[in-house]
Structures are given as structure tokens and as C-alpha cells.
Amino acid sequence: MKLATVRTATGTAAAVETAGGYLPLDAPDVGALLAGTDWRAAVDAALAGGPAGAIPAETAELAAVVPRPAKVICCGLNYADHILEMGRELPEYPTLFAKFADSLTGPADAITVHGSDQVDWEAELAVVVGSELSRADETEAAAAIAGYTVANDVSMRDWQHRTLQWLQGKAFDASTPLGPALVTADEFDEDPSFTLRGYVNGELVQTGDTATLVFGPARLLSYISGFTTLRPGDVVLTGTPGGVGSGMKPPRFLADGDVLATEIDGLGRLENTVSLVPANATATTHA
């Protein structure tokens, strides 16, 4: 099944995709749905009631599929080709950093970046946690995956490289699109692989297969759960393949008005227009 978070007149609502569009559920978003008791039974009960009340897909406005996760943990340098293009050796342990919920945005939302002229793209598979994990082995971690979705870890390289810590270049507000839907893990084999593609203005700039991840989803969740408890609705970004702009010769970055698209076969597509605002621009307040 496919779960999404739709924007409504009063906020947001979790929804399940049906032939008629998106059927709202009794939860404010997908993360809250997953944190509830027996979320699958709740979805099945809603589907049994029929499509009445579904929001047509063509008019639905989607938010980040999990808009308010307690944890967003990301793995850098996890594809062999990307590691090599960045001039590094294969890691013994995953390189992890965190984002905040404020950094997430919807699958079709505009991305406005203030004060950076080195805005880069990073197409990624995201994993959403469905049950609590603490010091879990890989089998337990695999069983706790609620499903998969699409992300782009849009990165401000000039900010990222100011220090050895990456956080400041990775956590700009509303810069990481996530969605369009969570496709539940039961739709795939036990250890699925996905093909990712990234485009800038229709030009293919990234492609990769998650089969080449150094640390796959279950291994990542197991490792992370060794030092912090993962709970339903937490999001883990698994890294990006080669083809990022900063790895090109000469480096290439997003320009104002560029359209960034990210797609993963079987999961969906993000399409976000990028707006760059110079650091010295006067802030505008909207009513």
C-alpha cells in the first residue's frame, strides 16, 4: 500500500492511496499513523469503507510524507562510486549526520535557499521506521521497516565545508523533499534493491542502484539502534550515488529557477523548483 500526508484546510492528514485518489485516515500525518496502535488494521478498516471522501490525486497537495519525525538520520558516502568520486576510501562504519524535521518539505514544494551559491543535489532512498528498535540485529531491523520513500538531500556545499562538521550545510529549513508516498515494505522482497535517478532541468545527472550500498537499510538501522532508539515515523536517508554537482569537473551547482527531479522506480518522483536568495537580500514578510 501507499501512504501519504495530504494538506487540508485545517492542517494535514494521513491518507492511503486508492483508485479514487487519497483516502484520509484518522491521523494527522503518516508518522502519527505509524506511531498508533495497529496502524495496518486502521488502514484496512478505512479501505473497507470504500472510496467515499477520497481526495482526487490531481487536486491533492502532498506534504512531506513524514513531516514531523522525531529523528532524521542520514548516511553520507554510502555508494562505492560516490565515495570514489569524492576521493575517499570505503568506510568501515557508516558516516552519519542528523537533520531536523524543519528541513523536510513536500514532493512538489519550491525549495528556497538563502545565502548559498553552492547548492548541490543528492538523490536518495529513504527508509521509514515502523516499530521501536534498540540495539537490534539486522533481522530485527529489517522487520521494523515500515516502508520506503524518495528523498533528495539538497546540500549547501559552501556551508557544509566551512568546518569538518556537515550539519550546517545539510539542515537548511525546507530544503529536503520527502515523498511522495511511503510504499510499505510488504510490497517488496525481503531485501529489495531500487534504481534511483536525479535530473536537473530534465537532464539526467545521477543514477544508481541501492544494491551497491556499502551499508544497506537493515544494516544501517541496526547500527543506528546501537546508540539511539529508533521509533515509528523516524526517517533514515541511505546516501546518494555518484553524479553530484560538487564531484563534477568543474563543479556544477544549482542555479535560480532550476527544476530538480528525483525518482526511484516503484516509489515515485519528486519535482522541486529551486529559488536562490542572496545572503544580502532584504527579507520579505508575507501576509
C-alpha positions as CSV (number, residue, x, y, z in Angstrom):
1,M,0.0,0.0,0.0
2,K,1.0,3.6,-0.4
3,L,0.5,6.1,2.4
4,A,0.8,9.9,2.1
5,T,0.4,13.0,4.1
6,V,-2.1,15.4,2.4
7,R,-2.6,19.1,3.2
8,T,-6.1,20.1,4.2
9,A,-7.9,23.3,5.1
10,T,-7.1,22.7,8.8
11,G,-3.6,21.2,8.6
12,T,-2.6,17.8,7.3
13,A,-4.0,14.2,7.4
14,A,-2.5,10.8,6.7
15,A,-4.1,9.1,3.7
16,V,-3.9,5.9,1.8
17,E,-3.8,5.9,-2.0
18,T,-6.7,4.3,-3.7
19,A,-8.0,4.2,-7.3
20,G,-10.0,7.3,-6.4
21,G,-7.1,9.3,-5.1
22,Y,-6.1,9.7,-1.4
23,L,-8.5,8.5,1.3
24,P,-7.9,10.5,4.5
25,L,-7.2,8.5,7.7
26,D,-7.8,9.3,11.4
27,A,-4.2,10.6,11.9
28,P,-2.6,14.0,11.3
29,D,0.2,12.5,9.2
30,V,1.9,9.3,8.3
31,G,4.3,9.4,11.2
32,A,1.5,9.7,13.7
33,L,-0.3,6.9,11.9
34,L,2.7,4.6,12.3
35,A,3.0,5.5,16.0
36,G,-0.6,4.4,16.6
37,T,-1.8,1.0,17.7
38,D,-2.1,-1.4,14.8
39,W,-1.9,1.1,12.0
40,R,-2.4,-1.6,9.4
41,A,-5.7,-2.6,10.8
42,A,-6.7,1.1,10.8
43,V,-5.8,1.5,7.2
44,D,-7.6,-1.8,6.2
45,A,-10.8,-0.6,8.1
46,A,-10.7,2.7,6.2
47,L,-10.3,0.9,2.8
48,A,-13.2,-1.4,3.7
49,G,-15.5,1.6,3.9
50,G,-15.0,2.3,0.2
51,P,-13.5,5.3,-1.6
52,A,-16.1,7.9,-0.5
53,G,-14.3,11.0,0.7
54,A,-11.1,10.4,-1.2
55,I,-9.2,13.4,-2.4
56,P,-8.6,13.2,-6.2
57,A,-4.9,12.7,-7.0
58,E,-4.9,15.6,-9.4
59,T,-6.1,18.0,-6.7
60,A,-4.3,16.6,-3.7
61,E,-1.5,18.7,-2.3
62,L,1.1,16.5,-0.6
63,A,3.3,17.4,2.3
64,A,6.5,15.6,3.3
65,V,5.3,12.0,3.7
66,V,6.5,12.1,7.4
67,P,6.5,15.8,8.2
68,R,7.4,15.7,11.9
69,P,9.7,12.8,12.6
70,A,11.5,12.7,16.0
71,K,14.7,11.7,14.2
72,V,16.1,12.2,10.7
73,I,19.4,10.4,10.4
74,C,21.4,10.4,7.2
75,C,24.2,8.3,5.9
76,G,26.9,10.0,3.8
77,L,29.3,8.3,1.5
78,N,27.4,5.0,1.2
79,Y,27.7,4.2,-2.5
80,A,31.1,3.0,-3.7
81,D,31.0,5.2,-6.8
82,H,30.2,8.4,-4.9
83,I,32.9,7.6,-2.3
84,L,35.5,7.3,-5.0
85,E,34.4,10.5,-6.8
86,M,34.8,12.3,-3.5
87,G,38.3,11.0,-3.2
88,R,37.7,8.8,-0.1
89,E,38.3,5.2,0.9
90,L,35.4,2.7,1.6
91,P,34.4,3.2,5.2
92,E,34.4,0.6,8.0
93,Y,31.5,2.3,9.7
94,P,28.7,4.4,8.3
95,T,29.2,8.2,8.2
96,L,26.2,9.6,9.9
97,F,24.7,13.0,10.5
98,A,21.3,14.3,11.6
99,K,18.7,16.7,10.1
100,F,15.8,18.4,11.8
101,A,12.1,18.0,10.9
102,D,12.2,21.6,9.8
103,S,14.5,20.6,7.0
104,L,11.8,18.5,5.3
105,T,9.5,19.7,2.6
106,G,6.9,18.3,0.2
107,P,7.4,16.4,-3.0
108,A,6.3,19.3,-5.3
109,D,7.2,22.2,-3.0
110,A,9.5,25.0,-4.1
111,I,12.9,24.9,-2.3
112,T,14.1,28.4,-1.3
113,V,17.7,28.7,-0.2
114,H,19.0,31.8,1.4
115,G,22.7,32.7,1.4
116,S,24.3,29.9,-0.6
117,D,25.6,29.7,-4.1
118,Q,26.8,26.1,-4.0
119,V,23.5,24.2,-3.8
120,D,24.0,20.6,-4.7
121,W,21.7,17.6,-5.3
122,E,21.7,14.2,-3.7
123,A,19.1,11.7,-4.8
124,E,18.4,9.2,-2.0
125,L,16.4,6.2,-0.9
126,A,14.7,7.0,2.5
127,V,13.6,4.3,5.0
128,V,10.8,4.9,7.4
129,V,10.8,3.0,10.8
130,G,7.6,1.2,11.7
131,S,8.4,-0.2,15.2
132,E,10.7,0.6,18.0
133,L,14.3,-0.5,17.6
134,S,17.0,-0.6,20.3
135,R,20.3,-2.5,19.9
136,A,18.6,-4.6,17.2
137,D,20.3,-7.1,15.0
138,E,19.8,-6.9,11.2
139,T,16.9,-9.3,11.1
140,E,15.0,-7.3,13.7
141,A,15.9,-4.1,11.9
142,A,14.6,-5.4,8.6
143,A,11.3,-6.5,10.3
144,A,10.9,-2.9,11.7
145,I,11.0,-1.2,8.3
146,A,7.5,0.3,7.6
147,G,8.4,1.2,4.1
148,Y,10.4,3.2,1.6
149,T,10.2,6.6,0.0
150,V,12.1,9.1,-2.1
151,A,14.3,12.0,-0.8
152,N,16.8,14.5,-2.0
153,D,19.5,15.6,0.5
154,V,19.9,19.0,-1.1
155,S,23.2,20.3,0.3
156,M,24.7,23.7,0.6
157,R,28.4,22.8,0.0
158,D,29.8,26.2,0.9
159,W,28.2,26.0,4.3
160,Q,29.0,22.3,4.6
161,H,32.7,22.8,4.1
162,R,33.1,25.7,6.5
163,T,34.1,23.2,9.2
164,L,34.6,19.4,9.5
165,Q,31.0,19.0,10.7
166,W,28.4,18.8,7.9
167,L,25.3,19.8,9.8
168,Q,25.2,23.4,8.8
169,G,25.2,22.6,5.1
170,K,22.6,19.8,5.4
171,A,19.9,21.2,7.6
172,F,18.6,24.4,5.9
173,D,14.9,24.9,6.5
174,A,12.5,23.2,4.0
175,S,15.3,22.0,1.8
176,T,14.9,18.2,1.8
177,P,11.9,17.0,-0.2
178,L,10.5,13.7,1.1
179,G,7.7,11.6,-0.6
180,P,5.5,11.5,-2.5
181,A,4.3,8.4,-0.6
182,L,5.5,5.7,1.8
183,V,5.3,2.4,-0.1
184,T,5.0,-0.3,2.6
185,A,7.8,-2.9,2.9
186,D,5.4,-5.8,2.2
187,E,5.1,-4.6,-1.4
188,F,8.7,-5.7,-2.0
189,D,11.0,-8.7,-1.5
190,E,12.8,-9.1,1.9
191,D,15.9,-7.3,0.7
192,P,14.8,-5.1,-2.2
193,S,17.0,-3.0,-4.5
194,F,15.9,0.2,-6.1
195,T,17.1,2.2,-9.1
196,L,17.5,6.0,-8.4
197,R,17.7,8.8,-10.9
198,G,18.2,12.5,-10.4
199,Y,17.6,15.2,-13.0
200,V,18.3,18.9,-13.3
201,N,16.0,20.7,-15.9
202,G,15.3,17.3,-17.4
203,E,19.0,16.3,-17.8
204,L,19.9,13.0,-16.1
205,V,22.7,13.8,-13.7
206,Q,22.5,10.9,-11.3
207,T,21.7,7.2,-11.5
208,G,22.4,4.4,-9.1
209,D,21.2,1.1,-7.6
210,T,20.8,0.5,-3.9
211,A,22.2,-3.0,-4.4
212,T,25.6,-1.2,-4.4
213,L,25.1,0.4,-1.0
214,V,28.0,-0.2,1.4
215,F,25.5,-0.3,4.3
216,G,22.0,-1.4,3.3
217,P,18.8,-0.3,5.1
218,A,18.7,-3.1,7.6
219,R,22.3,-2.8,8.5
220,L,22.0,0.9,8.8
221,L,19.0,0.7,11.1
222,S,20.7,-2.0,13.2
223,Y,23.9,0.1,13.6
224,I,22.0,3.3,14.4
225,S,19.8,1.5,17.0
226,G,23.1,0.6,18.8
227,F,23.4,4.1,20.1
228,T,19.9,5.7,19.8
229,T,16.4,4.2,20.0
230,L,14.5,4.4,16.7
231,R,10.8,4.8,16.9
232,P,7.8,4.6,14.5
233,G,8.0,7.5,12.0
234,D,11.7,8.1,12.3
235,V,13.4,8.5,8.9
236,V,16.8,7.3,7.7
237,L,18.3,8.6,4.5
238,T,20.7,6.0,3.0
239,G,23.1,8.1,0.9
240,T,23.5,9.2,-2.7
241,P,25.2,7.6,-5.7
242,G,27.7,9.3,-7.9
243,G,26.9,12.3,-10.1
244,V,26.6,15.1,-7.5
245,G,27.5,18.5,-8.8
246,S,30.4,19.0,-6.5
247,G,32.1,15.9,-7.9
248,M,32.0,17.2,-11.5
249,K,35.0,18.8,-13.1
250,P,34.5,21.7,-12.9
251,P,32.0,21.6,-10.1
252,R,28.4,22.4,-11.0
253,F,25.7,23.7,-8.7
254,L,22.0,24.5,-9.0
255,A,21.0,27.9,-10.4
256,D,18.0,30.0,-9.5
257,G,14.9,28.6,-11.2
258,D,16.4,25.1,-11.8
259,V,14.0,22.2,-11.6
260,L,15.3,19.3,-9.5
261,A,13.6,15.9,-10.1
262,T,14.3,12.8,-8.1
263,E,12.7,9.4,-8.9
264,I,13.0,5.8,-7.7
265,D,11.4,3.0,-9.6
266,G,8.4,1.7,-7.7
267,L,8.4,4.5,-5.2
268,G,7.6,7.7,-7.1
269,R,9.0,11.1,-8.1
270,L,9.8,14.4,-6.5
271,E,9.9,17.6,-8.6
272,N,11.0,20.8,-6.9
273,T,11.9,24.2,-8.3
274,V,14.9,25.8,-6.6
275,S,15.0,29.5,-5.7
276,L,18.3,31.1,-4.6
277,V,18.1,34.2,-2.4
278,P,21.4,36.1,-2.0
279,A,22.7,36.5,1.6
280,N,22.3,40.3,1.5
281,A,18.7,40.2,0.1
282,T,16.1,42.0,2.1
283,A,13.7,39.6,3.8
284,T,10.1,39.9,2.7
285,T,7.2,39.2,5.1
286,H,4.1,37.6,3.5
287,A,0.7,38.1,5.0
